[in-house]
Amino acid sequence: MKSVILLLLFISFQALGQNLDSIPKNKIPLKIKELDSLLKISPNLKFLSQRGYLKYRVGDYDNAMLDYNNAIATDSKIFILYYYRAILKNALKDYQGALIDYDNSIILNPLYYQSYYNRAYLKTELGDIVGAIADYSKTIEIDSENKFAYHNRGRLKRKQKLFKEAIVDLDKSIEIDSTYVLSIHDRAIAKASIGNKSALDDFNKVILLDASNGEAYANRALFLIHNKLEGNYCIDLKKAISLGFTSAEKILLKYCK
């Protein structure tokens, strides 16, 4: 399923033991063998969950699932096991199963904002925009400085044409991180949609921060065209095309003959 929103999922493994993300990928097979030996000596929930996560990291999803299933069968009251199994099910395209596991994670620990965030991401992919916005709102309630949640909620509101509400969320995301390009760009689009001329400032800032953003050049050109403002929009369109944003080709043909 292709992402339609920010790619981030919270997947860092820091529960039930050491931070396994610190292990280099080429060292993971050795660590898995070590855990295999430990589990033969003594079935241990911590080791089982760690092995499952390491298998997930190397793409061995089916065997990782077996480890998480066994871990949950051993103790069905540990929220983080459902959380990581949900991420694994998402990778296996079992989206409904992933939703159920996020639900269980939240029931067991309603203050773990990552579960709401990831469930919101998944609901967005499945077209449940209202549910996704509710989950991003819960994420923000728990973690009020989460720039990603503000951005994603703002972007969803923009797509629903709730432009003023979207701008409020994107303002907050940018307040948290003034260089967060995704939020600045989405705010520019939201502003442009309601005729707010300060959109141009945002488009300019996006390009200043990320000169390789072809879409931003194209959107700046469109803003200049639609608002009959002075500026070399043809240059912007050519730049967008050179950066691989081919959607700008039709606009160039129409306005830059």
N, C-alpha and C positions, 0 to 999 in steps of 0.2 A: 504494500500500500504506500503510495507516494505521499510524502509529507506535504502539507499545505500550510504549515506554520513553523515556527522556530523549531529547529532540529533537536534541541536539548532534551534528553531524558536524564533524570538523576539516577545514576547506576553505580556510583562509587561504593565499593564494598568496605564498610568500616564497622560492621556489626558482627557479633559472634566471633570475635578474634581480631587478628591483625588486619591492617589495610592491605588487601591483596593486590590493589592497583599498583603498588610500588614494585611488584615483581616484574622484571622484564619479560616480554613475551617468549623469548627464546629459553627462559629458565622455567617456564610454567610446566612443561612435561616432567621435569625432575621433581618439582614440588608436588605434582599429582601422584607420582610414584611414591613419594615420601608419605603422602596422606593415605595411599592404598595400604602401605605397610602398617601405618598406625591404626587404620580401621580394622585390619585383620587381627590385631592384638586386642583392640577394644572398640566396639561400636560406639562412636562418640558423635553427638549431634553437631558440635562445633566443627569437627573435622569433615563431617559429611557435607555440611553447608558450604564450607570453604572449598571442598573439592568440586561441588556443583558450580560454584561461581567461577572457578578457574577453567572448568570445562566450557562454561559459557564464553569466557574470554577468548578461547581458542576455536570457537565455533562448533564445538561438539555438543550441539543442543540436545540431541536425544538422550545422551548419557547424563548430561546436566539435569535434564528433567527427571530422570530416574532418581538422582541424588536428592533433588528437592522434594519429590513425592515421598521418598523414604524418610526424609527429615521431618516432613509435616505429619507423616503417619506416626513418627516417634513422639512428636509433641505438636499438637494442632493449635496451641495457644500462643505461639511466637509470631508476632505480626510481621517481622522482617522476612521470614521465610515466604510468606504469601507475596510480599512486595517484590522479592527477587524472582519468584516463580512467575509473577505477572509480567515482568520484563522479558523473561525467557519465552513465555507464551506469545507475547507480542512479536518477538523475533521469529517464532514459528508460525506466525499469522493466525494464531488462535485468539482472535480479538475478543470474542465474547468470554472465553475462558480467562483472559487477562483482566477484563473488567470485573469478573467475579472475584478474582484474587485481590485486586485493589480494594474492592468492597470489603473483603474479609480483613485485609490489612488495616483499613480505616476503622472497622468495628473494634478490632483489638487494640488499636492505638490511634484515637481520633486527633491527636496532636502532631502526628508525623506529616508535615506539610508536603514532603516529596510524594506521598501516595496520592494526594489530591492533585498535585501538579501533573504527575504522569497520567493520572486518570483523565484529567482535562485534555491533555495532549491526545490521548487515545479517542476520547469522545469527539474531538474535533475531526480526527481522521474518519470517524464513522458517521459524521454529519450531525451529531447531537450538539449543536452550537449553544443552545440554552443551558444544557447540562455542563458543557465545557466552561462557560462563563461562570456558572455557579461554583465549579471546582476551583477556578482561578481566584475567585473572590474568597473562597475558604483558605486557599494558599496565602493570600495577602493578609487575611485576618490573623493567621498564625505567624507569618514572616512578612512584616510590613515593609521590609527593605528589599524585596525580591524584584529586581528590575525585569527579569524574564516574565514573571507572572503579570506584571503591569503591562508589559509590551504585548504579550499574547492576548490578554483580555482586551486591550485597546485595539489590536488588529482585528479581532473578531467583531468588535463593535463597529469598526470602520466598515467591514464587509457587510454588516447589517444596516449600513447607512446611518448609524447613530454617531455622526461625526463629532458633535460637541462632546459627547461622553467619551468617545475614543481619544480626543485631544487631551482630556483631563488625565486619562490613564497614561498616555504617552508622555505628557508633561512630567508625571511622577517618575516614570522610568528614566527619563533624561535628567531629572533632578538627582536621582541616585547615581547615575553615570552619564556625565555630560558628553561623553564621546561614543555613546552606544549608537552606532550607525543605523541599526535596524529600526530603532524607535524614532530617530530623527527623520528617517526616510518615510516611515509610515505616518508620522505627524505631518510632514510636508504634503503627502497625498490627501490626508483628511482635511487639512487647511485649504488646499486647492479645491477640494470638492464643495466647499461652502464659500468660495471666493475670497478667502483670507489672503491678502497680498503678502503676508509674512511667510507664506509657503516658500517663496523664492529664497529667502534667507536660509531656510532649512535645506532646500535642494543644494544651495551653494555649499553649506557646511558638510553635507554628505559627500559631495565631490572632493572637498578639501581633505576630509578624513580618509576617503577611499576613492582614489582617482581611477580605479579599475571598475567602478560600478557603472556598467553600461546602462542599466535601467534608470539610474538617477539622471544621467545625461538626457535620455529620451524624455523622462518626465519633466525635466526642467524645460526642455524645448517645447513640449506640449503646453506647459503653463504659460510660457511667453507667447505662444501662438494664440491660445484661447483668450488671453487677457490683453492681447494687442499691445504687448510691451516691447520695448526696444531690446535687442539682443541678437547675437548670432546663433539662432536656433538651428540653422542648417549645419553649422560647425558641430553643435551638440549632437545632432542626429547622426552625422558621419562618424563622430567619435563613438557613439553608442554602438553603431554597426561594427566598427573596427574592434570593439571589445566583445563582440559576439552576441550583442542584443539585436538579433535579426528582425524582431518585430518593428524596429524603427525604419526598416526599408520602405514600407508602404507610406509611412508618414513623410519620409524624405521625398518620395516621388510626388506626393500630393502638394507639398508646400515649398519645395525647393527645385523648381523646374529650371 
